[in-house]
Amino acid sequence: MFRFAATFTALALFASLPGSAVAQQPLEISLTIKDGKFSPAEIEVPANTPVRLKLKNLEAKPVEFESNILRFEKIVTAGSEATVNVRPQKPGRYEFFDEFREETVRGALVVK
């Protein structure tokens, strides 16, 4: 019993320390794709914050929501939604696109 109480106390103390490994809640961002455009096309988020992107496909065809640099890829069928989780990032511009129309259908996550 003493060992359990000591372990529990140590874990509680560790979790209360600044900068501890306690998981940060993701910032949830909703976006749509319609008529070959992401809306919003640019999303600003704070640095070092996890992000959850929720994409609603309003197109008549599927899209492949992808980012090489952010390491996600998700096929979203027509009229449906998908969610991707993005790990905390350093400041910068991180592009995403529809792989089926990579040259024209693009957006960006701008981390500040």
C-alpha positions as CSV (number, residue, x, y, z in Angstrom):
1,M,0.0,0.0,0.0
2,F,2.8,2.4,0.9
3,R,4.5,1.8,-2.5
4,F,1.2,2.6,-4.4
5,A,0.7,5.8,-2.4
6,A,4.3,6.9,-3.0
7,T,4.0,6.2,-6.7
8,F,0.7,8.0,-7.0
9,T,2.1,11.0,-5.1
10,A,5.2,11.1,-7.4
11,L,3.0,11.0,-10.5
12,A,0.7,13.7,-9.2
13,L,3.7,15.9,-8.4
14,F,5.3,15.3,-11.9
15,A,2.0,16.2,-13.7
16,S,1.8,19.5,-11.8
17,L,5.3,20.6,-12.8
18,P,5.5,23.3,-15.5
19,G,6.5,21.8,-18.9
20,S,5.6,18.3,-17.8
21,A,4.5,15.7,-20.3
22,V,0.8,16.3,-19.7
23,A,-1.0,16.2,-23.1
24,Q,-2.1,19.5,-24.4
25,Q,-5.6,19.7,-25.9
26,P,-5.6,20.2,-29.7
27,L,-6.9,23.4,-31.3
28,E,-9.8,22.3,-33.4
29,I,-10.1,23.9,-36.8
30,S,-13.0,23.3,-39.3
31,L,-12.5,23.8,-43.0
32,T,-14.3,22.9,-46.2
33,I,-13.4,22.1,-49.7
34,K,-15.8,23.3,-52.4
35,D,-15.4,24.3,-56.1
36,G,-11.8,23.4,-56.0
37,K,-10.9,25.6,-53.0
38,F,-10.2,25.2,-49.3
39,S,-12.0,27.6,-47.0
40,P,-10.2,29.0,-45.2
41,A,-7.3,28.6,-47.5
42,E,-4.9,29.8,-44.9
43,I,-5.1,28.9,-41.2
44,E,-3.1,30.6,-38.5
45,V,-2.3,28.7,-35.3
46,P,0.1,29.3,-32.4
47,A,3.4,27.5,-32.4
48,N,3.9,24.4,-30.3
49,T,0.2,23.6,-30.2
50,P,-1.4,20.4,-31.4
51,V,-4.1,21.0,-34.1
52,R,-7.1,18.9,-35.2
53,L,-8.2,19.7,-38.7
54,K,-11.8,18.8,-39.6
55,L,-12.4,18.8,-43.3
56,K,-15.9,18.7,-44.8
57,N,-15.9,17.7,-48.5
58,L,-18.6,19.7,-50.3
59,E,-17.4,18.5,-53.7
60,A,-19.2,15.9,-55.9
61,K,-16.0,13.8,-56.0
62,P,-13.6,12.5,-53.4
63,V,-10.6,14.4,-52.4
64,E,-7.3,13.2,-51.0
65,F,-6.4,15.7,-48.2
66,E,-2.7,15.5,-47.8
67,S,0.4,17.2,-46.5
68,N,3.9,15.8,-47.0
69,I,5.5,18.1,-44.5
70,L,2.8,17.5,-41.8
71,R,2.7,13.8,-42.6
72,F,-1.0,13.2,-43.1
73,E,-3.0,11.7,-46.0
74,K,-6.8,11.1,-45.9
75,I,-9.3,10.3,-48.6
76,V,-12.5,12.1,-48.0
77,T,-15.5,10.9,-50.0
78,A,-18.0,13.4,-51.5
79,G,-20.3,14.9,-48.9
80,S,-18.4,13.4,-45.9
81,E,-16.0,14.7,-43.3
82,A,-12.6,13.6,-42.0
83,T,-10.3,14.6,-39.2
84,V,-6.5,14.7,-39.1
85,N,-4.4,15.4,-36.1
86,V,-1.3,17.6,-36.5
87,R,1.5,17.5,-34.0
88,P,2.8,20.8,-32.5
89,Q,4.9,22.6,-35.0
90,K,7.6,25.3,-34.9
91,P,6.8,28.7,-36.6
92,G,6.6,28.3,-40.4
93,R,4.3,27.7,-43.3
94,Y,3.0,24.2,-43.9
95,E,1.2,23.5,-47.1
96,F,-1.6,21.0,-47.6
97,F,-3.5,20.0,-50.8
98,D,-5.9,17.7,-52.7
99,E,-3.5,15.2,-54.2
100,F,-6.0,14.6,-57.0
101,R,-5.5,18.2,-58.0
102,E,-2.2,19.1,-56.3
103,E,-1.3,21.9,-58.7
104,T,-4.5,24.0,-58.2
105,V,-6.1,23.0,-54.9
106,R,-3.8,24.1,-52.1
107,G,-4.0,25.6,-48.6
108,A,-1.6,26.3,-45.7
109,L,-1.3,26.0,-42.0
110,V,0.7,29.1,-40.9
111,V,2.3,28.6,-37.5
112,K,3.3,31.7,-35.6
